[in-house]
């Protein structure tokens, strides 16, 4: 499945790449990366490129203990992104699922780049908070919420969110690692890697993939013509009768974000040389959407390697890099 992409080209950087860029931007000690920053700014100004951050970038920046350092990085991030974020991928899965059935119905799909990416708090967190006060006239309340939404769009408001130090609970880290390792150790007890792969695909398909599809489609309004056609398509196209792991594996490729999540998690869990790490949770969650729908993704070597092993770059026509400087040559042709 090839995802058709357009201008502006979209670039996602993981936290370590932001740190590297900001250090050079502040101290001007690396000529090549300074040149890259100039190229990025030029392409952004020409609207040929958009750098989009996400909740993980925000969380990892606010985990910087010292306020001055934290705000320097936050200022740089907001400057280069101009406040553009992509919503957490869990909020976008229903759209991706419905797009699958819209393709089957041969009707227009909803642009995930369009609905998943935007400016301000709403895309950073996945929704804009709204006041609900029964004692206020509904028209006045609507106007209040509209004005508040304008405020949430401002870069000044976003920068204010970075001011608070966000220390991650050590118990939460330990709990995630412990639970992930329990699953991983069960896999490693299987006789070989093929059996581990089959197990992961079948468990994901039955316990996560199919329930997500059913939940999304049960929410469809069948009183509409589109909903009625959709119900027929669902009945004939939901892949619940796929029994072999290969059939299930291939069917999930039609759902780019979910397949990216499965692939990264599966390759990580089957890596016998490496234990689960806390940052894995945020790394996988932050990469699913950009790997599937962006043009360029630059992240840490480990997960870029796993994504390439899973052939996600070929499958979704995305350039996956670990080295910032390799982006220079690619940007020349934009």
RANOR-V334713 format. One record per residue. N is the residue number from 0. PSI is psi in whole degrees, 0 to 359 (NA if undefined). OMEGA is omega in degrees with one decimal (NA if undefined). BURIAL is b if it has 24 or more other ideal C-beta (glycine too) atoms within 12 Angstrom, else e. Layout:
((N PSI OMEGA BURIAL) (N PSI OMEGA BURIAL))
This chain:
((0 124 178.9 b) (1 127 176.5 e) (2 124 179.5 b) (3 122 -177.6 e) (4 165 -174.4 b) (5 186 177.3 e) (6 151 -7.6 e) (7 150 174.8 b) (8 146 -175.9 b) (9 135 -179.6 b) (10 131 173.5 b) (11 134 177.6 b) (12 133 174.8 b) (13 174 -171.0 b) (14 316 -177.1 b) (15 326 179.3 b) (16 322 174.9 b) (17 317 179.8 b) (18 315 -179.6 b) (19 313 179.8 b) (20 316 -176.4 b) (21 322 178.4 b) (22 316 179.3 e) (23 319 -179.6 b) (24 321 -177.8 b) (25 322 -171.5 e) (26 347 176.9 e) (27 43 -175.6 e) (28 357 -179.8 e) (29 105 -173.5 e) (30 320 -176.7 e) (31 318 179.6 e) (32 327 174.1 b) (33 319 176.7 b) (34 318 178.3 e) (35 317 179.3 b) (36 318 178.0 b) (37 319 178.4 e) (38 316 178.9 b) (39 313 -179.0 b) (40 320 -179.6 e) (41 313 -178.2 e) (42 325 176.9 b) (43 316 179.3 b) (44 323 -180.0 e) (45 0 -179.7 e) (46 30 174.4 e) (47 343 -177.4 e) (48 143 173.6 b) (49 124 174.2 b) (50 127 -174.9 b) (51 127 178.2 b) (52 182 179.4 b) (53 185 -176.0 b) (54 325 179.3 b) (55 317 175.5 b) (56 317 178.9 b) (57 311 -176.7 b) (58 316 -177.1 b) (59 329 176.0 b) (60 318 -178.4 b) (61 353 174.3 b) (62 357 171.6 b) (63 124 -172.1 b) (64 321 -172.8 e) (65 126 -171.9 e) (66 317 -178.0 e) (67 314 178.5 e) (68 319 -178.9 e) (69 316 -176.6 b) (70 331 174.7 b) (71 316 178.4 b) (72 319 179.6 b) (73 317 178.3 b) (74 315 -178.4 b) (75 318 -179.8 b) (76 314 -179.6 b) (77 324 178.8 b) (78 313 -176.3 b) (79 329 179.9 b) (80 343 -173.6 b) (81 32 176.4 b) (82 13 178.3 b) (83 129 177.0 b) (84 158 169.2 b) (85 142 -175.2 b) (86 152 174.2 b) (87 135 -170.3 b) (88 336 179.7 b) (89 335 178.2 b) (90 348 -174.6 b) (91 352 -175.5 b) (92 321 -179.7 b) (93 322 178.5 b) (94 316 179.7 b) (95 320 179.6 b) (96 315 179.8 b) (97 327 176.6 b) (98 325 177.6 b) (99 314 -178.1 b) (100 331 174.7 b) (101 324 174.8 b) (102 318 179.7 e) (103 329 178.9 e) (104 356 -179.1 b) (105 43 172.9 e) (106 165 -173.7 e) (107 140 177.8 e) (108 157 173.6 b) (109 131 180.0 e) (110 115 177.4 e) (111 330 174.0 b) (112 324 -178.2 b) (113 314 -176.3 e) (114 339 -176.7 e) (115 343 -175.3 b) (116 135 178.4 b) (117 179 -177.0 b) (118 147 168.5 b) (119 185 -172.9 b) (120 323 -175.8 b) (121 321 178.9 b) (122 330 175.6 b) (123 314 -174.6 b) (124 347 179.7 e) (125 348 179.0 b) (126 155 176.6 e) (127 127 178.6 b) (128 142 178.5 e) (129 143 177.8 e) (130 139 175.9 e) (131 103 -176.5 e) (132 111 -175.3 e) (133 334 -175.5 e) (134 353 -179.4 e) (135 142 177.0 e) (136 130 -176.3 e) (137 323 -179.7 e) (138 320 177.9 e) (139 318 179.9 e) (140 321 177.9 e) (141 318 179.2 e) (142 321 177.3 e) (143 315 -179.4 e) (144 325 177.6 e) (145 318 178.7 e) (146 321 178.2 e) (147 322 179.6 e) (148 322 176.3 e) (149 320 179.2 e) (150 320 -178.6 e) (151 341 179.8 b) (152 343 -172.9 b) (153 140 177.4 e) (154 329 178.5 b) (155 322 177.6 e) (156 317 179.5 b) (157 317 179.8 b) (158 324 178.3 b) (159 331 179.7 e) (160 335 -178.1 b) (161 351 -173.9 b) (162 334 -177.6 e) (163 128 176.4 e) (164 130 -175.6 e) (165 92 -179.4 e) (166 128 179.9 e) (167 135 179.4 e) (168 123 -179.9 e) (169 326 178.5 e) (170 323 178.1 e) (171 318 177.4 e) (172 310 -177.5 e) (173 322 -179.7 e) (174 316 178.8 e) (175 313 -178.2 b) (176 317 -179.8 e) (177 314 -178.7 e) (178 319 179.6 e) (179 324 179.9 b) (180 328 176.9 e) (181 314 177.9 e) (182 316 -176.7 b) (183 319 -178.8 b) (184 326 175.3 e) (185 320 177.4 e) (186 314 -175.6 b) (187 343 176.7 b) (188 347 177.1 e) (189 156 -167.6 e) (190 331 -177.8 e) (191 174 -174.2 e) (192 326 178.7 e) (193 317 178.5 e) (194 324 177.3 e) (195 317 179.6 b) (196 314 178.4 b) (197 316 -179.0 b) (198 314 -178.8 b) (199 316 -179.5 b) (200 314 -177.8 b) (201 318 179.3 b) (202 314 -179.5 b) (203 316 -178.2 b) (204 312 -173.2 b) (205 323 -172.3 e) (206 346 -175.3 e) (207 306 -174.5 b) (208 303 -177.5 b) (209 317 176.3 b) (210 323 177.9 e) (211 316 180.0 b) (212 314 -178.6 b) (213 319 179.8 e) (214 316 -179.6 e) (215 318 -175.2 b) (216 333 176.1 b) (217 338 178.6 e) (218 357 -179.4 e) (219 138 180.0 b) (220 104 -176.5 e) (221 2 175.9 e) (222 344 177.9 e) (223 159 178.8 e) (224 317 179.1 e) (225 319 179.6 e) (226 322 179.5 e) (227 316 176.4 e) (228 319 -179.5 e) (229 321 -179.7 b) (230 321 177.9 e) (231 317 180.0 e) (232 318 178.4 b) (233 314 -177.4 b) (234 330 -176.2 e) (235 349 -173.8 e) (236 347 177.5 b) (237 125 -172.1 b) (238 46 -177.5 b) (239 344 -177.6 e) (240 11 178.0 e) (241 120 -172.4 e) (242 326 -178.8 e) (243 152 -177.9 e) (244 329 179.1 b) (245 319 177.8 e) (246 317 179.3 e) (247 317 179.5 b) (248 312 -178.8 b) (249 323 -179.0 e) (250 327 -176.6 b) (251 344 178.0 b) (252 340 178.0 b) (253 354 -179.0 b) (254 84 -166.2 b) (255 317 -178.9 b) (256 314 -178.7 b) (257 323 179.2 b) (258 324 176.8 b) (259 318 178.3 b) (260 313 178.2 b) (261 313 -175.2 b) (262 311 -178.3 b) (263 318 179.6 b) (264 317 -178.0 b) (265 311 -179.9 b) (266 322 177.8 b) (267 312 -176.3 b) (268 333 -178.6 b) (269 3 178.1 b) (270 102 -174.4 b) (271 348 -176.6 e) (272 350 -169.2 e) (273 132 175.4 e) (274 160 177.6 e) (275 141 177.5 b) (276 155 -177.8 e) (277 317 -176.8 b) (278 344 178.1 b) (279 321 -177.5 b) (280 311 -178.8 b) (281 323 -179.2 b) (282 312 -179.2 b) (283 316 -179.7 b) (284 325 -176.5 b) (285 340 -175.1 b) (286 339 -173.3 b) (287 312 -177.8 b) (288 309 -178.3 b) (289 325 177.0 b) (290 322 -176.3 b) (291 328 -168.1 b) (292 357 178.6 b) (293 175 177.4 b) (294 321 -178.1 b) (295 135 174.8 b) (296 125 177.6 b) (297 117 -174.7 b) (298 183 -176.4 b) (299 152 -171.5 b) (300 320 -173.4 e) (301 307 -175.3 b) (302 332 173.5 b) (303 320 177.7 b) (304 316 179.4 e) (305 318 -179.5 b) (306 322 178.1 b) (307 324 176.2 b) (308 325 177.9 e) (309 358 179.2 b) (310 30 179.5 e) (311 328 179.3 b) (312 319 178.6 b) (313 321 -175.9 e) (314 321 -174.2 b) (315 12 172.2 b) (316 48 -177.3 b) (317 137 176.5 b) (318 120 -179.4 b) (319 124 -176.7 b) (320 154 169.9 b) (321 329 -174.4 b) (322 119 179.1 e) (323 320 -173.7 b) (324 337 178.0 b) (325 346 178.9 e) (326 333 -177.1 b) (327 306 -176.1 b) (328 326 -178.6 e) (329 324 -176.5 b) (330 337 179.7 b) (331 327 -174.8 e) (332 2 -179.7 e) (333 NA NA b))
